[in-house]
Amino acid sequence: MDAKTLTQYYADAPPTIVRLAIRPHFEALEKREKEAAYYGARVILRQVSPESEAIYDFIISLHRACKGDWLKLQKEASISDDDLKSFLYYAAQFLGNLGNYKGFGDSKFIPRCPPETIEKLASVVPVAAECLRKAKVGSSGFYATTENPAKMHLGFIDKGHLSAYYPDSPDITQEEIQLISDFMATKDLSAENTRLQKTRDGDFRLLVASGLAKPPPEGSDAGDESIFELDGKLKGKKLELVFGDYIEEMAKVALHIKKAGLNAANSTQKQMMDQYAKSFGGGSMKAFKESQKLWVKDLGPVVETNIGFIESYRDPAGVRAEWEGLVAVVNKERTKAFQKLVDAAPPMIAQLPWSKDFEKDVFTAPDFTSLEVLTFNSSGMPAGINIPNFDEIRQEIGFKNVSLGNVLSAKPPNEPIPFIRTEDLELYQNNRDQAFEVQVGIHELLGHGTGKLLQESSPGEYNFDIKNPPVSPISHKPCATYYKPGQTWRSVFGEISASYEECRAECVAMALCCDFGILKIFGFGDGTENLNTKAGEVLYASYLSMARAGVVAVEFWDPKSQKWGQAHMQARFSILKTFLEAGEDFAKLEYTKEDLSDLTIKIDKEKIPTVGRKAVEGYLQKLHVYKSTADLEEGRKLYDQMTHVDEWWGTKVREEVIRKKLPRKAFVQANTLEEGGDIVLKEYEATCEGMIESWADREV
């Protein structure tokens, strides 16, 4: 790896650290609503890379040894001011991502200080020295994998990348992973809470996250079976279910979840906690699905929480999920606006570019709340959530939408905004937050919340007329594909499923934010279509924001591996291409300099409701119908085409994007402590030192 390429992997200097403000909302809670426990972070660390947990322990051990007095440690280790700064920058970014690969981008980041700095710090703290030794075992630890640059990115192991979802399996292939997934579908086994290991003799071990080292007495999701004979291309090989992955963490989580049930506000919450405990203790995804059904039914709680193996963005196969845990307080005033959006949803759904054949028979109004986050334990913090991700629950029972208010509002002062024209900059700065809130609201409720999967739910049982299937609005022929028994959206579309679905939801947001009635619901305008009003400014800022995101997205495309490293950014790049290909000079990139240093985005504001919306809806229709009908062949062809990065984008534009890139926000989160019989909130400075202290206080 050459020196210029290596600089792309350096930790941000400095990282952008912001405090996740929560105190007024926390103080309004009753005592029993304030109690929280913090476990599970180590699960995430082990899901990221083999060395992440040891690096975490290295950072925390240094903090504890010096009691937060980093200048004292600097003197003892005889390191320079710059080297101390570089280490603290790295440590803060590491904790903000819960691992040494970016939670948003999946590429490794490394310290700017030389390896000698790390060695010197370790030399004065024996515990840290042992952590450093562990971090180096079988990996490059803190620094670059120069012998195999592909390992600087998460992905399939047989493509040279790294994935901790397939531990100690250097020769496992993408095809084998898919074959195991197909086999699991025949046994009605879910993959979200598992990792997959290939043994030296070619057999496979399915590592199940559980607080027990063996299946629970009542049996596992697979019944009494734990060893399966494989067939087809894997004939002669075996798959063994091995319980007890993350055993210590899962046992602690199950115990504290049971304790939380004692403070449940109602019987639904109590049952939900019991199912959580059964899932995390015994490794049952069926129990987890039951917990999610109950979570959807628990409407309007004062304190909202969800926990488990949720999102599959980081598994290259798109089926295994990262652990995360959310605790948040409902913002009642802001929630009222979202409830109006829910109430108005049915006529909005009717505007979308597909017939009722491709939409759920009945729209089940979800709980849509604005939350102020106390803690979000994950590798990255989203601005909004629409879960559960299980289509059978979404279609039969429903889902919940949440907008994370203090995540949306947290931003550093005076942040530069590249690629926006000077004449658009003031409007963009004044309206981007409101535009983003509208986008997130529509994306979560009407993006992820819409659509029907044509399914054979069990042999001979269909949720559509198999004799007279729906006619595709694209081919104008009866649909010939659908989901077979045991198949899910994730299992069929595999590694492209996460990004594809984010793209579909983003397109829904881009289409429906053109509706001035929706903008009125959010408090912008009177519902009259007029681009020269506040509502028009918010709409314009929405399209500028999406176009700008599409430009900066190429940072997350790796030219060496020719792969995308972030699902949302891959989606946004394809939407920018949709804008640029809309015709009628709707959107274009402007520049006069050969090096693109003056590159900006120009969108014809007057054409957004017509040309822009029409182009987005054309793309959206294809995305949606291919998803609804399990048409992987056409869906992949479309998405590969729209997310293809040619030489101009991958070299000239990407170089300018990287030159102007801004550090991604890292959030300092508060902790709760018991003092004098009360639960109090401890907040931290928005600094590298504050970030480290906040994690040290959690004692995970």
RAJOZI-V872302 format. One record per backbone hydrogen bond with DSSP energy under -1.0 kcal/mol. CO is the residue of the C=O (numbers start at 1). NH is the residue of the N-H. If there is no record, write none. Layout:
CO/NH
CO/NH
This chain:
2/6
3/7
5/8
6/9
7/10
9/110
16/666
18/668
19/21
22/26
23/27
26/29
30/33
31/34
40/44
41/45
42/46
43/47
44/48
45/49
51/55
52/56
53/57
54/58
55/59
56/60
57/61
58/62
59/63
60/64
61/65
62/66
63/68
66/69
68/70
69/73
70/74
71/75
72/76
73/77
74/79
80/84
81/85
82/86
83/87
84/88
85/89
86/90
87/91
88/92
89/93
90/94
91/95
92/96
93/97
94/99
100/109
102/106
106/154
107/102
110/11
114/117
115/119
116/120
117/121
118/122
119/123
122/125
125/129
126/130
127/131
128/132
129/133
130/134
131/135
132/136
136/139
140/143
144/146
145/148
148/151
149/152
150/153
152/108
153/162
156/159
156/161
157/160
162/155
163/166
165/196
169/172
173/177
174/178
175/179
176/180
177/181
178/182
179/183
180/184
181/185
182/186
184/189
185/188
191/194
192/321
193/209
195/207
197/205
199/202
203/199
204/240
205/197
206/242
207/195
208/244
208/245
216/219
220/223
222/225
223/220
226/241
228/239
231/234
232/235
234/237
237/230
238/204
239/228
240/206
242/208
244/247
245/210
246/250
247/251
248/252
249/253
250/254
251/255
252/256
253/257
254/258
255/259
256/260
257/261
259/262
260/263
261/264
266/270
267/271
268/272
269/273
270/274
271/275
272/276
273/277
274/278
275/279
276/280
277/281
278/282
279/283
280/211
284/288
285/289
286/290
287/291
288/292
289/293
290/294
291/295
292/296
293/297
294/298
297/299
302/330
304/328
306/326
308/324
311/322
315/318
322/310
324/308
325/377
326/306
327/374
327/375
328/304
329/372
331/335
334/338
335/339
336/340
337/341
338/342
339/343
340/344
342/345
344/348
345/349
346/350
348/351
349/352
352/354
355/358
356/359
358/452
367/401
369/403
370/331
371/405
372/329
375/327
376/378
377/325
383/404
385/402
387/400
390/394
391/395
392/396
393/397
393/398
400/387
401/369
402/385
403/371
403/405
404/408
405/409
419/601
421/424
421/425
424/428
425/429
426/430
427/431
428/432
431/435
432/436
433/437
434/438
435/439
436/440
437/441
438/442
439/443
440/444
441/445
442/446
442/447
443/448
447/450
454/483
455/463
458/461
461/458
464/466
470/479
472/476
477/472
483/456
484/487
488/492
489/493
490/494
493/496
494/497
496/500
497/501
498/502
499/503
500/504
501/505
502/506
503/507
504/508
505/509
506/510
507/511
508/512
509/513
512/515
515/519
516/520
517/521
518/522
519/524
520/523
533/537
534/538
535/539
536/540
537/541
538/542
539/543
540/544
541/545
542/546
543/547
544/548
545/549
546/550
547/551
548/552
549/553
551/554
552/555
553/556
554/557
556/565
558/562
563/558
566/570
567/571
568/572
569/573
570/574
571/575
572/576
573/577
574/578
575/579
576/580
577/581
579/582
583/586
586/604
588/602
590/600
593/596
596/599
600/590
602/588
603/605
604/607
605/608
607/612
608/613
610/614
611/615
612/616
613/617
614/618
615/619
616/620
617/621
618/622
619/623
620/624
621/625
622/626
623/627
624/628
625/629
626/631
627/630
628/454
630/632
631/635
632/636
633/637
634/638
635/639
636/640
637/641
638/642
639/643
646/650
647/651
648/653
649/654
651/655
652/656
653/657
654/658
655/659
656/660
666/18
668/20
671/682
673/680
675/678
678/675
680/673
682/671
685/687
687/691
688/692
689/693
690/694
691/695
692/696
693/697
